[in-house]
């Protein structure tokens, strides 16, 4: 049925990018193991997998967002999927991917700490949270998820910019991406004053409210999505 096309898009895109994530996690986990057992000179503890994976996951999601345009958009639209259906399905797949990656990271982190109770490791595992502006597991998990999703959306925006305008004008979308990164840092890490937006954003206390961070993150994601949809209403889909 036509009404189910966006669900098929979501399932297909999620499945393909989930397969990419398996390779990503395999490599990332191997690096973390090497760090624990072989690159621990002078360290009393190394960060647990949840904290260790934070930046790499964001980069991976950024790349996934960029590639979504070139790998899937033309393919699906030439198969008869409308742009509206494609955007809806891809947005659902992005949410699903960010959620699953967050859960997989937590699972690996939990297994790691459980094994530490039975296996003697060369160094301890630091259970520090990933976000300096907040304390508590739930806010850290939410921050991890929304950071991953935001980086995906920013990557998607960069991909759309290059797809529509080419390499020269596409560089302008890199500048927009930097603004997005700065806002995201402000919301979740309480670090606005070392970013590009230092003089633009009202000064809040370092312990920014979780509700403010969550609201700001949702608004940023929504703004990115609306902007991307408006940019591709009349763009020529390449073969």
GROMACS elastic network, one bead per residue, 0.5 to 0.9 nm:
[ bonds ]
;  ai    aj funct       b0    kb
    1     4     6  0.54307   500
    1     5     6  0.69308   500
    2     5     6  0.54250   500
    2     6     6  0.83797   500
    2    81     6  0.87699   500
    3     6     6  0.71568   500
    3     7     6  0.83291   500
    3    85     6  0.85367   500
    4     7     6  0.52786   500
    4     8     6  0.65439   500
    4     9     6  0.88819   500
    4    85     6  0.89255   500
    5     8     6  0.50866   500
    5     9     6  0.62421   500
    5    10     6  0.85849   500
    5    81     6  0.69295   500
    5    82     6  0.88232   500
    5    85     6  0.65577   500
    5    86     6  0.81501   500
    5    89     6  0.78642   500
    6    10     6  0.60761   500
    6    11     6  0.85832   500
    6    81     6  0.80322   500
    6    82     6  0.89483   500
    6    84     6  0.84250   500
    6    86     6  0.60271   500
    6    87     6  0.79867   500
    6    88     6  0.60506   500
    6    90     6  0.78487   500
    6    92     6  0.86460   500
    7    11     6  0.61212   500
    7    12     6  0.85562   500
    7    85     6  0.85459   500
    7    88     6  0.84500   500
    7    89     6  0.57568   500
    7    92     6  0.82055   500
    7    93     6  0.89519   500
    8    11     6  0.50862   500
    8    12     6  0.60601   500
    8    13     6  0.85047   500
    8    89     6  0.73687   500
    9    12     6  0.52024   500
    9    13     6  0.60245   500
    9    14     6  0.83018   500
    9    76     6  0.75980   500
    9    81     6  0.84640   500
    9    85     6  0.78904   500
    9    86     6  0.64504   500
    9    87     6  0.89732   500
    9    88     6  0.85202   500
    9    89     6  0.50542   500
    9    90     6  0.65916   500
    9    92     6  0.89785   500
    9    93     6  0.80634   500
   10    13     6  0.53837   500
   10    14     6  0.58840   500
   10    15     6  0.83886   500
   10    86     6  0.82034   500
   10    88     6  0.79238   500
   10    90     6  0.53708   500
   10    91     6  0.75958   500
   10    92     6  0.58059   500
   10    94     6  0.82983   500
   10    96     6  0.87416   500
   11    14     6  0.52118   500
   11    15     6  0.59759   500
   11    16     6  0.86097   500
   11    89     6  0.79314   500
   11    90     6  0.88875   500
   11    92     6  0.87366   500
   11    93     6  0.67911   500
   12    15     6  0.52292   500
   12    16     6  0.62667   500
   12    17     6  0.86590   500
   12    93     6  0.83929   500
   13    16     6  0.52777   500
   13    17     6  0.61348   500
   13    18     6  0.83427   500
   13    68     6  0.81686   500
   13    72     6  0.74515   500
   13    89     6  0.82198   500
   13    90     6  0.67703   500
   13    93     6  0.62332   500
   13    94     6  0.85470   500
   14    17     6  0.52672   500
   14    18     6  0.57821   500
   14    19     6  0.85268   500
   14    90     6  0.81084   500
   14    92     6  0.85025   500
   14    94     6  0.72439   500
   14    96     6  0.70766   500
   14    97     6  0.62888   500
   15    18     6  0.50912   500
   15    19     6  0.63472   500
   15    20     6  0.88684   500
   15    93     6  0.86034   500
   15    97     6  0.89383   500
   16    19     6  0.52801   500
   16    20     6  0.66620   500
   16    21     6  0.89441   500
   17    21     6  0.62638   500
   17    22     6  0.88281   500
   17    64     6  0.72564   500
   17    68     6  0.89736   500
   17    93     6  0.88579   500
   17    97     6  0.75734   500
   18    22     6  0.64717   500
   18    97     6  0.67612   500
   18   100     6  0.85183   500
   18   101     6  0.85282   500
   19    22     6  0.52444   500
   19    23     6  0.69606   500
   19    24     6  0.88776   500
   20    23     6  0.54709   500
   20    24     6  0.63745   500
   20    25     6  0.88517   500
   20    64     6  0.87605   500
   21    25     6  0.59755   500
   21    26     6  0.83789   500
   21    60     6  0.81337   500
   21    97     6  0.88332   500
   21   101     6  0.77555   500
   22    25     6  0.52255   500
   22    26     6  0.60826   500
   22    27     6  0.86753   500
   23    26     6  0.51288   500
   23    27     6  0.63250   500
   23    28     6  0.85803   500
   24    27     6  0.53849   500
   24    28     6  0.60910   500
   24    29     6  0.85325   500
   24    57     6  0.86821   500
   24    60     6  0.77463   500
   25    29     6  0.57902   500
   25    30     6  0.83082   500
   25    53     6  0.89338   500
   25    57     6  0.89442   500
   25   104     6  0.88458   500
   25   105     6  0.85766   500
   26    29     6  0.53457   500
   26    30     6  0.62054   500
   26    31     6  0.87384   500
   27    30     6  0.51458   500
   27    31     6  0.62789   500
   27    32     6  0.87188   500
   28    31     6  0.51511   500
   28    32     6  0.62736   500
   28    33     6  0.87435   500
   28    53     6  0.74520   500
   28    56     6  0.79820   500
   29    33     6  0.61980   500
   29    34     6  0.86354   500
   29    49     6  0.79233   500
   29    53     6  0.87266   500
   29   108     6  0.86670   500
   30    33     6  0.51294   500
   30    34     6  0.62580   500
   30    35     6  0.86030   500
   31    34     6  0.51066   500
   31    35     6  0.61573   500
   31    36     6  0.87370   500
   32    36     6  0.62641   500
   32    37     6  0.87639   500
   32    48     6  0.88173   500
   32    49     6  0.72781   500
   32    52     6  0.76613   500
   32    53     6  0.88955   500
   33    36     6  0.51167   500
   33    37     6  0.62129   500
   33    38     6  0.81295   500
   34    37     6  0.53442   500
   34    38     6  0.53230   500
   34    39     6  0.64628   500
   34    40     6  0.88199   500
   35    38     6  0.56314   500
   35    40     6  0.61237   500
   35    46     6  0.81300   500
   36    39     6  0.62902   500
   36    40     6  0.58588   500
   36    45     6  0.86669   500
   36    46     6  0.69720   500
   36   121     6  0.76309   500
   36   122     6  0.68647   500
   36   123     6  0.65881   500
   36   124     6  0.85914   500
   36   125     6  0.87319   500
   37    40     6  0.65481   500
   37   121     6  0.74781   500
   37   122     6  0.61123   500
   37   123     6  0.78429   500
   38    41     6  0.77704   500
   38   122     6  0.87309   500
   39    43     6  0.89278   500
   40    43     6  0.54043   500
   40    44     6  0.81068   500
   40    45     6  0.81241   500
   40    46     6  0.76986   500
   40   122     6  0.76885   500
   40   123     6  0.69983   500
   41    44     6  0.87464   500
   43    46     6  0.70281   500
   43   123     6  0.68735   500
   43   124     6  0.86796   500
   44   122     6  0.87510   500
   44   123     6  0.56148   500
   44   124     6  0.62422   500
   44   125     6  0.86247   500
   45    48     6  0.89926   500
   45   122     6  0.88154   500
   45   123     6  0.50422   500
   45   125     6  0.51994   500
   45   126     6  0.57492   500
   46    52     6  0.86873   500
   46   123     6  0.68091   500
   46   124     6  0.63283   500
   46   125     6  0.51433   500
   46   126     6  0.56173   500
   46   127     6  0.89795   500
   47    50     6  0.79161   500
   47    51     6  0.60065   500
   47    52     6  0.58877   500
   47   124     6  0.84506   500
   47   125     6  0.55245   500
   47   127     6  0.66542   500
   47   128     6  0.70874   500
   48    51     6  0.56870   500
   48    52     6  0.60593   500
   48    53     6  0.85902   500
   48   109     6  0.63515   500
   48   112     6  0.77823   500
   48   113     6  0.80034   500
   48   124     6  0.89311   500
   48   125     6  0.52970   500
   48   126     6  0.56288   500
   48   127     6  0.59959   500
   48   128     6  0.77876   500
   49    53     6  0.57660   500
   49    54     6  0.84743   500
   49   105     6  0.69967   500
   49   106     6  0.79937   500
   49   108     6  0.68760   500
   49   109     6  0.50251   500
   49   110     6  0.87451   500
   49   112     6  0.76823   500
   49   125     6  0.87498   500
   50    53     6  0.54464   500
   50    54     6  0.64946   500
   50   102     6  0.87255   500
   50   105     6  0.57525   500
   50   106     6  0.61296   500
   50   107     6  0.89921   500
   50   108     6  0.78754   500
   50   109     6  0.55952   500
   50   110     6  0.88571   500
   50   127     6  0.86804   500
   50   129     6  0.82401   500
   50   130     6  0.76138   500
   50   144     6  0.89095   500
   51    54     6  0.53729   500
   51    55     6  0.82722   500
   51   109     6  0.88923   500
   51   126     6  0.88630   500
   51   127     6  0.81504   500
   51   128     6  0.72741   500
   51   129     6  0.65936   500
   51   130     6  0.51598   500
   51   131     6  0.88977   500
   52    55     6  0.73499   500
   52    56     6  0.78793   500
   52   130     6  0.85466   500
   53    56     6  0.53665   500
   53    57     6  0.57523   500
   53    58     6  0.85019   500
   53   105     6  0.73012   500
   54    57     6  0.54095   500
   54    58     6  0.64656   500
   54    59     6  0.89765   500
   54   105     6  0.89514   500
   54   130     6  0.71183   500
   54   144     6  0.69273   500
   54   147     6  0.87815   500
   54   148     6  0.84662   500
   55    58     6  0.51175   500
   55    59     6  0.63673   500
   55    60     6  0.86754   500
   56    59     6  0.51121   500
   56    60     6  0.61145   500
   56    61     6  0.86056   500
   57    61     6  0.61015   500
   57    62     6  0.85073   500
   57   101     6  0.80187   500
   57   102     6  0.89314   500
   57   148     6  0.66667   500
   58    61     6  0.51441   500
   58    62     6  0.61319   500
   58    63     6  0.87129   500
   58   144     6  0.88234   500
   58   147     6  0.68299   500
   58   148     6  0.51368   500
   58   149     6  0.83213   500
   58   150     6  0.85073   500
   58   151     6  0.57905   500
   58   152     6  0.77083   500
   59    63     6  0.62962   500
   59    64     6  0.86431   500
   59   148     6  0.85154   500
   59   151     6  0.73539   500
   59   152     6  0.86645   500
   60    63     6  0.51957   500
   60    64     6  0.62148   500
   60    65     6  0.86780   500
   60   148     6  0.86278   500
   60   151     6  0.86187   500
   60   152     6  0.83041   500
   61    65     6  0.61212   500
   61    66     6  0.86555   500
   61    94     6  0.89055   500
   61    97     6  0.87884   500
   61    98     6  0.79198   500
   61   148     6  0.60614   500
   61   149     6  0.73098   500
   61   150     6  0.85479   500
   61   151     6  0.58277   500
   61   153     6  0.84609   500
   61   155     6  0.74859   500
   62    65     6  0.51614   500
   62    66     6  0.63884   500
   62    67     6  0.87584   500
   62   148     6  0.80967   500
   62   149     6  0.88296   500
   62   150     6  0.84276   500
   62   153     6  0.74584   500
   62   154     6  0.66578   500
   62   156     6  0.75340   500
   63    66     6  0.51204   500
   63    67     6  0.61504   500
   63    68     6  0.85843   500
   63   151     6  0.86538   500
   63   152     6  0.74138   500
   63   155     6  0.61910   500
   63   156     6  0.84846   500
   64    67     6  0.51522   500
   64    68     6  0.60603   500
   64   152     6  0.64678   500
   64   155     6  0.70896   500
   64   156     6  0.78092   500
   65    68     6  0.52990   500
   65    69     6  0.74672   500
   65    94     6  0.82779   500
   65   151     6  0.76367   500
   65   153     6  0.60791   500
   65   154     6  0.70529   500
   65   157     6  0.76751   500
   65   158     6  0.81165   500
   65   159     6  0.71413   500
   66    69     6  0.62396   500
   66    70     6  0.75937   500
   66   152     6  0.77579   500
   66   153     6  0.86274   500
   66   154     6  0.81235   500
   66   157     6  0.73282   500
   66   158     6  0.61253   500
   66   160     6  0.77323   500
   67    70     6  0.53602   500
   67    71     6  0.58057   500
   67    72     6  0.79915   500
   67   155     6  0.80596   500
   67   156     6  0.75667   500
   67   159     6  0.68059   500
   68    71     6  0.54134   500
   68    72     6  0.55333   500
   68    73     6  0.68129   500
   68    90     6  0.82764   500
   68   155     6  0.87741   500
   68   156     6  0.67598   500
   68   159     6  0.76354   500
   69    72     6  0.58848   500
   69    73     6  0.51470   500
   69    74     6  0.76292   500
   69   156     6  0.68662   500
   69   159     6  0.58037   500
   69   160     6  0.64087   500
   69   163     6  0.74309   500
   70    73     6  0.63749   500
   70    74     6  0.71171   500
   70    75     6  0.87997   500
   70   159     6  0.74643   500
   70   160     6  0.87788   500
   70   163     6  0.75554   500
   71    74     6  0.73795   500
   71    75     6  0.72607   500
   72    75     6  0.52037   500
   72    76     6  0.60629   500
   72    77     6  0.85290   500
   73    76     6  0.54627   500
   73    77     6  0.61357   500
   73    78     6  0.84908   500
   73    83     6  0.85081   500
   73    86     6  0.72739   500
   73    87     6  0.88638   500
   73   237     6  0.80164   500
   74    77     6  0.52879   500
   74    78     6  0.59403   500
   74    79     6  0.84928   500
   74   237     6  0.58151   500
   74   238     6  0.61085   500
   74   239     6  0.62906   500
   75    78     6  0.54788   500
   75    79     6  0.64547   500
   75   239     6  0.77637   500
   76    79     6  0.50559   500
   76    80     6  0.68115   500
   76    81     6  0.56540   500
   76    82     6  0.83563   500
   76    83     6  0.89555   500
   76    86     6  0.72115   500
   77    80     6  0.52547   500
   77    82     6  0.60368   500
   77    83     6  0.67395   500
   77    86     6  0.73593   500
   77   237     6  0.77981   500
   78    81     6  0.70635   500
   78   237     6  0.82139   500
   78   239     6  0.79188   500
   81    84     6  0.82539   500
   81    85     6  0.62967   500
   81    86     6  0.63203   500
   82    85     6  0.51846   500
   82    86     6  0.61224   500
   82    87     6  0.86250   500
   83    87     6  0.60616   500
   83    88     6  0.84784   500
   83   229     6  0.85577   500
   83   232     6  0.83755   500
   83   233     6  0.76744   500
   84    87     6  0.52542   500
   84    88     6  0.61469   500
   84    89     6  0.85387   500
   84   229     6  0.82491   500
   85    88     6  0.51377   500
   85    89     6  0.59915   500
   85    90     6  0.84114   500
   86    89     6  0.51755   500
   86    90     6  0.59397   500
   86    91     6  0.84221   500
   87    90     6  0.51443   500
   87    91     6  0.59964   500
   87    92     6  0.85745   500
   87   225     6  0.87082   500
   87   229     6  0.74551   500
   88    91     6  0.52232   500
   88    92     6  0.63364   500
   88    93     6  0.87439   500
   89    92     6  0.51665   500
   89    93     6  0.62566   500
   89    94     6  0.86977   500
   90    94     6  0.61363   500
   90    95     6  0.86952   500
   91    94     6  0.50532   500
   91    95     6  0.63626   500
   91    96     6  0.86489   500
   91   153     6  0.86925   500
   91   225     6  0.83119   500
   92    95     6  0.52025   500
   92    96     6  0.61903   500
   92    97     6  0.85889   500
   93    97     6  0.59640   500
   93    98     6  0.85210   500
   94    97     6  0.50939   500
   94    98     6  0.61203   500
   94    99     6  0.85059   500
   94   149     6  0.67334   500
   94   152     6  0.71007   500
   94   153     6  0.81125   500
   95    98     6  0.52471   500
   95    99     6  0.61412   500
   95   100     6  0.86364   500
   95   145     6  0.88182   500
   95   149     6  0.65178   500
   96    99     6  0.51099   500
   96   100     6  0.60873   500
   96   101     6  0.84897   500
   97   100     6  0.51875   500
   97   101     6  0.59924   500
   97   102     6  0.84451   500
   97   148     6  0.89724   500
   97   149     6  0.83039   500
   98   101     6  0.52391   500
   98   102     6  0.61268   500
   98   103     6  0.86794   500
   98   144     6  0.87671   500
   98   145     6  0.58182   500
   98   146     6  0.77713   500
   98   147     6  0.87722   500
   98   148     6  0.57261   500
   98   149     6  0.55288   500
   98   152     6  0.83524   500
   99   102     6  0.51568   500
   99   103     6  0.62623   500
   99   104     6  0.86564   500
   99   145     6  0.61512   500
   99   146     6  0.89356   500
   99   148     6  0.86599   500
   99   149     6  0.84579   500
  100   103     6  0.50363   500
  100   104     6  0.60094   500
  100   105     6  0.84636   500
  101   104     6  0.50669   500
  101   105     6  0.60601   500
  101   106     6  0.85601   500
  101   145     6  0.81083   500
  101   148     6  0.84663   500
  102   105     6  0.51956   500
  102   106     6  0.62726   500
  102   107     6  0.86496   500
  102   141     6  0.73401   500
  102   142     6  0.88628   500
  102   144     6  0.66684   500
  102   145     6  0.57889   500
  102   148     6  0.81779   500
  103   106     6  0.50449   500
  103   107     6  0.60513   500
  103   108     6  0.86462   500
  103   141     6  0.88456   500
  103   145     6  0.89480   500
  104   108     6  0.61842   500
  104   109     6  0.84605   500
  105   108     6  0.52789   500
  105   109     6  0.61038   500
  105   110     6  0.85773   500
  106   110     6  0.59953   500
  106   111     6  0.85568   500
  106   141     6  0.83384   500
  107   110     6  0.50762   500
  107   111     6  0.61567   500
  107   112     6  0.84747   500
  108   111     6  0.51535   500
  108   112     6  0.60454   500
  108   113     6  0.87019   500
  109   112     6  0.50637   500
  109   113     6  0.63501   500
  109   114     6  0.86565   500
  110   113     6  0.52410   500
  110   114     6  0.61245   500
  110   115     6  0.86111   500
  111   114     6  0.50043   500
  111   115     6  0.60771   500
  111   116     6  0.85241   500
  112   115     6  0.52669   500
  112   116     6  0.62814   500
  112   125     6  0.87528   500
  113   117     6  0.69323   500
  113   125     6  0.75963   500
  113   127     6  0.89909   500
  114   117     6  0.55775   500
  114   118     6  0.74909   500
  115   118     6  0.53635   500
  115   119     6  0.58450   500
  115   120     6  0.87809   500
  116   119     6  0.51408   500
  116   120     6  0.65183   500
  116   121     6  0.68521   500
  116   124     6  0.83009   500
  116   125     6  0.83045   500
  117   120     6  0.77846   500
  120   123     6  0.84790   500
  121   124     6  0.66626   500
  121   125     6  0.87927   500
  125   128     6  0.89866   500
  126   129     6  0.89319   500
  128   131     6  0.88628   500
  129   132     6  0.74360   500
  129   134     6  0.83169   500
  129   135     6  0.72270   500
  129   136     6  0.75911   500
  129   137     6  0.73835   500
  129   140     6  0.63996   500
  130   134     6  0.88293   500
  130   140     6  0.63788   500
  130   141     6  0.88307   500
  130   143     6  0.84170   500
  130   144     6  0.78649   500
  130   189     6  0.87735   500
  131   134     6  0.59299   500
  131   135     6  0.77469   500
  131   139     6  0.86799   500
  131   140     6  0.63273   500
  131   143     6  0.74267   500
  131   144     6  0.85330   500
  131   188     6  0.65713   500
  131   189     6  0.54351   500
  131   190     6  0.84868   500
  132   135     6  0.76425   500
  132   188     6  0.79471   500
  132   189     6  0.53901   500
  132   190     6  0.69433   500
  132   191     6  0.87426   500
  132   206     6  0.87100   500
  132   207     6  0.83763   500
  133   187     6  0.87267   500
  133   188     6  0.65559   500
  133   189     6  0.51081   500
  133   190     6  0.51565   500
  133   191     6  0.83503   500
  133   206     6  0.61685   500
  133   208     6  0.62095   500
  133   209     6  0.85196   500
  133   210     6  0.86844   500
  134   139     6  0.67125   500
  134   140     6  0.71356   500
  134   188     6  0.78994   500
  134   189     6  0.78587   500
  134   190     6  0.86838   500
  134   207     6  0.65383   500
  134   208     6  0.75542   500
  134   209     6  0.81635   500
  134   210     6  0.72366   500
  135   138     6  0.86699   500
  135   139     6  0.69643   500
  135   140     6  0.72670   500
  136   139     6  0.57501   500
  136   140     6  0.63533   500
  136   141     6  0.88233   500
  137   140     6  0.51056   500
  137   141     6  0.61242   500
  137   142     6  0.86012   500
  138   141     6  0.51039   500
  138   142     6  0.61213   500
  138   143     6  0.84440   500
  139   142     6  0.50304   500
  139   143     6  0.59485   500
  139   144     6  0.85077   500
  139   210     6  0.71504   500
  140   144     6  0.60966   500
  140   145     6  0.86591   500
  141   144     6  0.50518   500
  141   145     6  0.62952   500
  141   146     6  0.87109   500
  142   145     6  0.51567   500
  142   146     6  0.61493   500
  142   147     6  0.84043   500
  142   214     6  0.83408   500
  143   146     6  0.52564   500
  143   147     6  0.58688   500
  143   148     6  0.84166   500
  143   188     6  0.64494   500
  143   213     6  0.85827   500
  143   214     6  0.80947   500
  144   147     6  0.52580   500
  144   148     6  0.61783   500
  144   149     6  0.86856   500
  145   148     6  0.52245   500
  145   149     6  0.62331   500
  145   150     6  0.86034   500
  146   150     6  0.59088   500
  146   151     6  0.84741   500
  146   214     6  0.81060   500
  146   217     6  0.69165   500
  146   218     6  0.81432   500
  146   221     6  0.88556   500
  147   150     6  0.50859   500
  147   151     6  0.61389   500
  147   152     6  0.85655   500
  147   184     6  0.72952   500
  147   185     6  0.89064   500
  147   188     6  0.79938   500
  147   217     6  0.82265   500
  148   151     6  0.53033   500
  148   152     6  0.63007   500
  148   153     6  0.88097   500
  149   152     6  0.50525   500
  149   153     6  0.62864   500
  149   154     6  0.86971   500
  149   221     6  0.78836   500
  150   153     6  0.50699   500
  150   154     6  0.61499   500
  150   155     6  0.85278   500
  150   180     6  0.84490   500
  150   181     6  0.85808   500
  150   184     6  0.76647   500
  150   217     6  0.75565   500
  150   218     6  0.88231   500
  150   220     6  0.77572   500
  150   221     6  0.59928   500
  150   224     6  0.87680   500
  151   154     6  0.50502   500
  151   155     6  0.60812   500
  151   156     6  0.84936   500
  151   180     6  0.87391   500
  151   181     6  0.78739   500
  151   184     6  0.89108   500
  152   155     6  0.50993   500
  152   156     6  0.61264   500
  152   157     6  0.86645   500
  153   157     6  0.61991   500
  153   158     6  0.86938   500
  153   221     6  0.67417   500
  153   224     6  0.65825   500
  153   225     6  0.71713   500
  154   158     6  0.63062   500
  154   159     6  0.86472   500
  154   176     6  0.86701   500
  154   177     6  0.59566   500
  154   180     6  0.70701   500
  154   181     6  0.81796   500
  154   221     6  0.84854   500
  154   224     6  0.71180   500
  155   158     6  0.50519   500
  155   159     6  0.61814   500
  155   160     6  0.86341   500
  155   177     6  0.79055   500
  156   159     6  0.50698   500
  156   160     6  0.62108   500
  156   161     6  0.86466   500
  156   224     6  0.88340   500
  156   225     6  0.88807   500
  156   228     6  0.79859   500
  157   160     6  0.51016   500
  157   161     6  0.61861   500
  157   162     6  0.87710   500
  157   173     6  0.72796   500
  157   176     6  0.88298   500
  157   177     6  0.78253   500
  157   224     6  0.70207   500
  157   225     6  0.81306   500
  157   227     6  0.81477   500
  157   228     6  0.60298   500
  158   161     6  0.50816   500
  158   162     6  0.63428   500
  158   163     6  0.85049   500
  158   170     6  0.73510   500
  158   171     6  0.84983   500
  158   172     6  0.89637   500
  158   173     6  0.55077   500
  158   174     6  0.65047   500
  158   176     6  0.84767   500
  158   177     6  0.71356   500
  159   162     6  0.53317   500
  159   163     6  0.59640   500
  159   164     6  0.85936   500
  159   170     6  0.84813   500
  159   173     6  0.87232   500
  160   164     6  0.60544   500
  160   165     6  0.83430   500
  160   170     6  0.85421   500
  160   173     6  0.87898   500
  160   228     6  0.69063   500
  160   231     6  0.76177   500
  160   232     6  0.75319   500
  161   164     6  0.54663   500
  161   165     6  0.58708   500
  161   166     6  0.73644   500
  161   167     6  0.86054   500
  161   169     6  0.77444   500
  161   170     6  0.50456   500
  161   171     6  0.81038   500
  161   172     6  0.80127   500
  161   173     6  0.58925   500
  161   174     6  0.88117   500
  161   228     6  0.85629   500
  161   231     6  0.80866   500
  162   165     6  0.53663   500
  162   167     6  0.56263   500
  162   168     6  0.82063   500
  162   169     6  0.73850   500
  162   171     6  0.76827   500
  162   173     6  0.78629   500
  163   166     6  0.58904   500
  163   167     6  0.83093   500
  163   170     6  0.79358   500
  163   235     6  0.88258   500
  163   238     6  0.88578   500
  164   170     6  0.80256   500
  164   231     6  0.80567   500
  164   232     6  0.75429   500
  164   235     6  0.63202   500
  164   236     6  0.77940   500
  164   237     6  0.89440   500
  165   168     6  0.74823   500
  165   169     6  0.55791   500
  165   170     6  0.57224   500
  166   169     6  0.60680   500
  166   170     6  0.55870   500
  166   171     6  0.87562   500
  167   171     6  0.65586   500
  168   171     6  0.58540   500
  168   172     6  0.80985   500
  169   172     6  0.56862   500
  169   173     6  0.78007   500
  170   173     6  0.54641   500
  170   174     6  0.72202   500
  171   174     6  0.51247   500
  171   175     6  0.69516   500
  172   175     6  0.52431   500
  172   176     6  0.66189   500
  172   177     6  0.87593   500
  173   177     6  0.60173   500
  173   178     6  0.85826   500
  174   178     6  0.63003   500
  174   179     6  0.87987   500
  175   178     6  0.51282   500
  175   179     6  0.65687   500
  175   180     6  0.88145   500
  176   179     6  0.51259   500
  176   180     6  0.63515   500
  176   181     6  0.87448   500
  177   181     6  0.61346   500
  177   182     6  0.85632   500
  178   182     6  0.61418   500
  178   183     6  0.86431   500
  178   196     6  0.77673   500
  179   182     6  0.51002   500
  179   183     6  0.62740   500
  179   184     6  0.86013   500
  179   195     6  0.86543   500
  179   196     6  0.68428   500
  179   197     6  0.72873   500
  180   183     6  0.51857   500
  180   184     6  0.61216   500
  180   185     6  0.86034   500
  180   220     6  0.76387   500
  180   224     6  0.88092   500
  181   184     6  0.50396   500
  181   185     6  0.61166   500
  181   186     6  0.85809   500
  181   195     6  0.87126   500
  182   185     6  0.51147   500
  182   186     6  0.62184   500
  182   187     6  0.87395   500
  182   191     6  0.84543   500
  182   192     6  0.67706   500
  182   194     6  0.87732   500
  182   195     6  0.54568   500
  182   196     6  0.62395   500
  182   197     6  0.65121   500
  182   198     6  0.88496   500
  183   186     6  0.50300   500
  183   187     6  0.62586   500
  183   188     6  0.87925   500
  183   192     6  0.72685   500
  183   195     6  0.82957   500
  183   196     6  0.88380   500
  183   197     6  0.74043   500
  183   201     6  0.89245   500
  183   216     6  0.84057   500
  183   217     6  0.84105   500
  183   220     6  0.81184   500
  184   187     6  0.51680   500
  184   188     6  0.62547   500
  184   189     6  0.79909   500
  184   192     6  0.88427   500
  184   213     6  0.86214   500
  184   216     6  0.82410   500
  184   217     6  0.67735   500
  184   220     6  0.80819   500
  185   188     6  0.54596   500
  185   189     6  0.51977   500
  185   190     6  0.67007   500
  185   191     6  0.58587   500
  185   192     6  0.64395   500
  185   195     6  0.79748   500
  186   189     6  0.57450   500
  186   191     6  0.50191   500
  186   193     6  0.80504   500
  186   195     6  0.80645   500
  186   197     6  0.88461   500
  186   201     6  0.88757   500
  186   208     6  0.88724   500
  186   213     6  0.81646   500
  187   190     6  0.62257   500
  187   191     6  0.80596   500
  187   192     6  0.79744   500
  187   208     6  0.75308   500
  187   209     6  0.89712   500
  187   210     6  0.85738   500
  187   212     6  0.73369   500
  187   214     6  0.76080   500
  187   215     6  0.88991   500
  187   216     6  0.64790   500
  187   217     6  0.67826   500
  188   191     6  0.80385   500
  188   208     6  0.81154   500
  188   210     6  0.82452   500
  188   213     6  0.58931   500
  188   214     6  0.82963   500
  188   217     6  0.83597   500
  189   192     6  0.80402   500
  189   206     6  0.85069   500
  189   208     6  0.85817   500
  190   193     6  0.84069   500
  190   204     6  0.85444   500
  190   205     6  0.80616   500
  190   206     6  0.52728   500
  190   207     6  0.68532   500
  190   208     6  0.63984   500
  191   194     6  0.61891   500
  191   195     6  0.71567   500
  191   206     6  0.77383   500
  192   195     6  0.52701   500
  192   196     6  0.79727   500
  192   197     6  0.66403   500
  192   198     6  0.56385   500
  192   201     6  0.75420   500
  192   203     6  0.85175   500
  193   196     6  0.79943   500
  193   197     6  0.72109   500
  193   199     6  0.76286   500
  193   201     6  0.85025   500
  193   203     6  0.84387   500
  194   197     6  0.80977   500
  194   198     6  0.62570   500
  195   198     6  0.54889   500
  196   199     6  0.79538   500
  196   200     6  0.85585   500
  197   200     6  0.50942   500
  197   201     6  0.61549   500
  198   201     6  0.61229   500
  198   202     6  0.86655   500
  198   203     6  0.87803   500
  199   202     6  0.79795   500
  201   204     6  0.86381   500
  203   206     6  0.89122   500
  204   207     6  0.80608   500
  204   208     6  0.66123   500
  205   208     6  0.58787   500
  205   209     6  0.88480   500
  207   210     6  0.85930   500
  208   211     6  0.85137   500
  208   212     6  0.69582   500
  208   213     6  0.70326   500
  209   212     6  0.51318   500
  209   213     6  0.63536   500
  209   214     6  0.86498   500
  210   213     6  0.50244   500
  210   214     6  0.60397   500
  210   215     6  0.84588   500
  211   214     6  0.50739   500
  211   215     6  0.59556   500
  211   216     6  0.83631   500
  212   215     6  0.51629   500
  212   216     6  0.59330   500
  212   217     6  0.84013   500
  213   216     6  0.51678   500
  213   217     6  0.60089   500
  213   218     6  0.85857   500
  214   217     6  0.51255   500
  214   218     6  0.61806   500
  214   219     6  0.86286   500
  215   218     6  0.51909   500
  215   219     6  0.61819   500
  215   220     6  0.85920   500
  216   219     6  0.51374   500
  216   220     6  0.61169   500
  216   221     6  0.86468   500
  217   220     6  0.50881   500
  217   221     6  0.61994   500
  217   222     6  0.85868   500
  218   221     6  0.51709   500
  218   222     6  0.61151   500
  218   223     6  0.85307   500
  219   222     6  0.50804   500
  219   223     6  0.60043   500
  219   224     6  0.85460   500
  220   223     6  0.50953   500
  220   224     6  0.61571   500
  220   225     6  0.86317   500
  221   224     6  0.51757   500
  221   225     6  0.62476   500
  221   226     6  0.87516   500
  222   225     6  0.51240   500
  222   226     6  0.62016   500
  222   227     6  0.85157   500
  223   226     6  0.52338   500
  223   227     6  0.60292   500
  223   228     6  0.85812   500
  224   227     6  0.51293   500
  224   228     6  0.61751   500
  224   229     6  0.86989   500
  225   228     6  0.52129   500
  225   229     6  0.62669   500
  225   230     6  0.87021   500
  226   229     6  0.52054   500
  226   230     6  0.62420   500
  226   231     6  0.86690   500
  227   230     6  0.52371   500
  227   231     6  0.62466   500
  227   232     6  0.89916   500
  228   231     6  0.50412   500
  228   232     6  0.65070   500
  228   233     6  0.89344   500
  229   232     6  0.55193   500
  229   233     6  0.64024   500
  230   233     6  0.56801   500
  230   234     6  0.86393   500
  231   234     6  0.76839   500
  231   235     6  0.74834   500
  232   236     6  0.82743   500
  234   237     6  0.88958   500
